[in-house]
Structure formats: C-alpha cells, structure tokens
C-alpha cells in the first residue's frame, strides 16, 4: 500500500496545527494565571536572535497553507502577519487549518514530480526550486515541525506545564 501526497500532507498539517493550537491554549491559560499580557507572551523568545512566539506560529501556519497550495499548483493564500493578541493568533491557526482542509486529494495526489518554485531570501538566485515530493518531505514538513516545536519550547520556557502528549496530541 502506498502513501499518497495528500495523505502525507493535509492530515499531517491539520494535526500539527491542532496540536499547536492546543499548546498555545495551554500557554494562554498559564499566562493569564500569572498575569502575563498577550503582548509579552507573543514576543517571548528562547534567545535574542530567534523569532518570537508570534512569528513561530505564523510561520507554522504559512508552511501548512503554502505547502498545500504549492503542491496543488495554485497561488497560496496570503495571511497578514498582524496578530497582536492570543485570540488573533488562534484565529490565524483556525484560518490556516480551514484553508488546508479545503484542498481535495485530486488537487495534491500526483504532485510528486510537480515543479515547485517560490521566492526565497536564502537562495543566491532569489528563489527555491523543488519537485513536489522533495518540497514536502525536505522543506515543508521539517519547517512545519521546527516552528511548532520552537513554539512549544518557548511556552515551556515561559513556565507553561506541557508534556510530550500536548505536542503529539491524541491518537
């Protein structure tokens, strides 16, 4: 039995975003209990040269949303990076999840060899180029989980009681 590109992307993205939302809710409850403002929590970072919590969540959402769109061969939906409250950040996760869930298997299956090209500041040519399967497994999934993990770590460092089960979610 083979695993389709849809099965390897959409359900994985939806689960990662749901677990990220859960972890963020736990962080929010902890912050409220300790009288920590949304603004303070959203700007919390592990170290000075890392992006803050708000950017970690935004990038995780973008990875899932853009990943689906590019695999489907459509222009990705743009999300404004303007979240200033935890409620707005929850709404960002919800919007990204709904967008990802809007993709159908027929749009993504068969994209293993589809050319995926997108702008990138990290490339000398100003763009990244992948075939679909490499884009999913070598770029999108590692980035999605890096930013979800970093958001988790920021919240743990801020004192939120979280465990591995919070990150992994329920099976």
Backbone torsions as a table, in degrees:
resi	resn	phi	psi	omega
1	UNK	NA	130.1	-179.2
2	UNK	-99.4	158.3	178.6
3	UNK	-99.4	126.4	-179.0
4	UNK	-82.6	161.4	177.3
5	UNK	-61.7	-36.7	177.3
6	UNK	-62.8	-49.5	-178.8
7	UNK	-61.5	-32.1	-178.8
8	UNK	-83.3	-6.5	-177.4
9	UNK	-120.3	-72.8	-170.3
10	UNK	-54.4	-55.0	-179.8
11	UNK	-61.9	-34.3	178.9
12	UNK	-67.4	-43.6	179.4
13	UNK	-63.9	-44.3	-178.6
14	UNK	-61.7	-44.1	179.0
15	UNK	-64.9	-43.7	179.8
16	UNK	-61.6	-41.9	179.7
17	UNK	-69.2	-36.8	176.9
18	UNK	-64.1	-42.6	179.0
19	UNK	-67.9	-37.1	176.1
20	UNK	-62.9	-41.1	178.8
21	UNK	-62.8	-42.9	178.5
22	UNK	-60.8	-47.0	-179.8
23	UNK	-61.1	-42.0	178.9
24	UNK	-65.1	-38.6	176.4
25	UNK	-62.4	-40.1	177.0
26	UNK	-62.9	-42.7	177.6
27	UNK	-62.6	-39.6	178.7
28	UNK	-63.3	-44.5	179.1
29	UNK	-61.9	-42.1	178.6
30	UNK	-63.8	-44.7	-178.9
31	UNK	-61.7	-42.8	179.1
32	UNK	-63.6	-41.1	179.4
33	UNK	-63.9	-28.0	-178.5
34	UNK	-102.6	8.8	-179.0
35	UNK	57.4	40.0	176.0
36	UNK	-95.9	128.6	-177.6
37	UNK	-71.3	157.6	174.7
38	UNK	-55.8	-45.8	-176.8
39	UNK	-58.5	-41.5	-179.9
40	UNK	-66.8	-47.5	-178.9
41	UNK	-63.2	-43.5	-177.9
42	UNK	-64.0	-26.0	-179.7
43	UNK	-97.1	5.2	178.7
44	UNK	-69.3	139.1	179.1
45	UNK	-134.8	161.5	176.9
46	UNK	-74.6	-44.9	176.8
47	UNK	-142.6	159.8	-172.5
48	UNK	-56.0	-31.7	-176.2
49	UNK	-93.3	10.0	174.5
50	UNK	-99.5	155.4	177.2
51	UNK	-69.8	149.5	-179.2
52	UNK	-75.3	172.3	-178.5
53	UNK	-50.8	-47.1	-177.1
54	UNK	-57.4	-42.0	179.8
55	UNK	-70.6	-35.8	178.2
56	UNK	-60.1	-43.7	-180.0
57	UNK	-69.2	-43.4	179.0
58	UNK	-59.2	-44.6	-178.5
59	UNK	-67.5	-40.0	177.1
60	UNK	-59.4	-44.7	177.7
61	UNK	-61.5	-43.8	179.8
62	UNK	-63.8	-39.5	179.2
63	UNK	-59.0	-46.9	-179.2
64	UNK	-66.1	-49.1	-176.1
65	UNK	-66.4	-49.5	-179.7
66	UNK	-67.8	-34.3	178.4
67	UNK	-59.4	-48.0	179.1
68	UNK	-62.8	-47.2	-177.1
69	UNK	-60.6	-46.5	-177.8
70	UNK	-67.8	-37.3	175.6
71	UNK	-64.7	-33.7	179.2
72	UNK	-80.6	-8.6	179.5
73	UNK	76.9	26.8	178.6
74	UNK	-119.4	159.8	177.9
75	UNK	-67.4	127.7	-179.5
76	UNK	-66.1	145.1	173.1
77	UNK	-66.1	141.1	178.8
78	UNK	-97.4	133.1	175.0
79	UNK	-112.2	131.8	176.5
80	UNK	-71.1	134.2	178.1
81	UNK	-90.2	69.7	-174.1
82	UNK	-126.5	18.8	-178.0
83	UNK	-69.3	126.3	-179.0
84	UNK	-120.3	-3.8	179.0
85	UNK	-134.2	163.3	176.4
86	UNK	-65.9	-36.2	177.3
87	UNK	-60.5	-41.4	178.3
88	UNK	-67.1	-34.7	178.5
89	UNK	-70.4	-37.7	173.7
90	UNK	-61.2	-42.7	179.4
91	UNK	-63.6	-35.0	177.4
92	UNK	-63.1	-45.8	178.4
93	UNK	-62.0	-43.6	179.9
94	UNK	-62.6	-42.0	-179.8
95	UNK	-66.4	-41.7	178.7
96	UNK	-65.5	-40.6	179.2
97	UNK	-63.4	-45.4	179.4
98	UNK	-62.2	-40.6	179.4
99	UNK	-62.3	-47.4	179.4
100	UNK	-61.2	-43.1	-179.3
101	UNK	-67.1	-16.6	178.8
102	UNK	-75.7	-12.5	179.3
103	UNK	-82.6	138.8	-179.1
104	UNK	-101.3	153.7	179.1
105	UNK	-52.2	-39.9	-178.1
106	UNK	-62.4	-24.4	179.3
107	UNK	-77.1	-28.3	-172.0
108	UNK	-109.7	-35.3	178.7
109	UNK	-60.9	139.2	-177.7
110	UNK	87.5	6.5	-177.8
111	UNK	-90.1	8.7	-176.3
112	UNK	-53.2	-40.1	-177.0
113	UNK	-104.9	3.1	179.6
114	UNK	-61.7	136.2	176.8
115	UNK	-72.9	128.3	177.4
116	UNK	-121.0	117.5	-179.1
117	UNK	-129.8	132.7	179.3
118	UNK	-151.4	155.4	-179.4
119	UNK	-64.3	145.1	179.2
120	UNK	-151.8	128.8	175.5
121	UNK	-72.3	-20.3	-174.5
122	UNK	-88.0	2.4	-178.2
123	UNK	-112.9	136.4	179.1
124	UNK	-57.7	-30.7	-179.7
125	UNK	-83.5	-9.0	-178.5
126	UNK	85.5	4.5	177.9
127	UNK	-149.1	157.0	175.2
128	UNK	-107.0	143.9	178.1
129	UNK	-130.1	131.6	179.0
130	UNK	-142.6	161.8	159.9
131	UNK	-92.2	154.0	-171.8
132	UNK	-48.9	-48.2	-177.2
133	UNK	-64.1	-44.1	177.6
134	UNK	-65.4	-37.5	177.9
135	UNK	-59.4	-46.4	-179.4
136	UNK	-66.9	-53.3	-171.2
137	UNK	-82.5	-28.3	-176.4
138	UNK	-101.2	-16.5	-176.2
139	UNK	-122.8	-60.0	-172.4
140	UNK	-66.8	-55.4	-176.9
141	UNK	-60.5	-47.2	177.5
142	UNK	-60.4	-40.6	179.1
143	UNK	-67.1	-43.7	178.7
144	UNK	-56.6	-50.1	-177.2
145	UNK	-73.4	-29.2	173.9
146	UNK	-60.0	-48.6	-175.7
147	UNK	-73.7	-34.0	173.2
148	UNK	-64.5	-43.0	179.4
149	UNK	-65.4	-41.1	-179.9
150	UNK	-66.4	-39.7	175.8
151	UNK	-60.6	-43.9	177.3
152	UNK	-58.6	-47.6	-177.8
153	UNK	-64.3	-38.1	177.4
154	UNK	-61.8	-45.4	-179.7
155	UNK	-67.1	-37.0	175.4
156	UNK	-63.2	-45.0	-179.6
157	UNK	-63.0	-30.8	179.2
158	UNK	-77.5	-3.6	175.4
159	UNK	105.8	-1.0	179.5
160	UNK	-67.2	131.7	177.6
161	UNK	-79.8	102.8	179.5
162	UNK	-130.8	150.7	175.5
163	UNK	-130.2	179.0	-179.3
164	UNK	-56.4	-38.6	-179.9
165	UNK	-62.3	-32.0	176.7
166	UNK	-65.9	-40.6	179.9
167	UNK	-71.0	-43.6	-176.5
168	UNK	-77.2	-28.7	-178.1
169	UNK	80.8	-176.1	-179.1
170	UNK	-90.5	141.9	179.8
171	UNK	-91.6	NA	NA
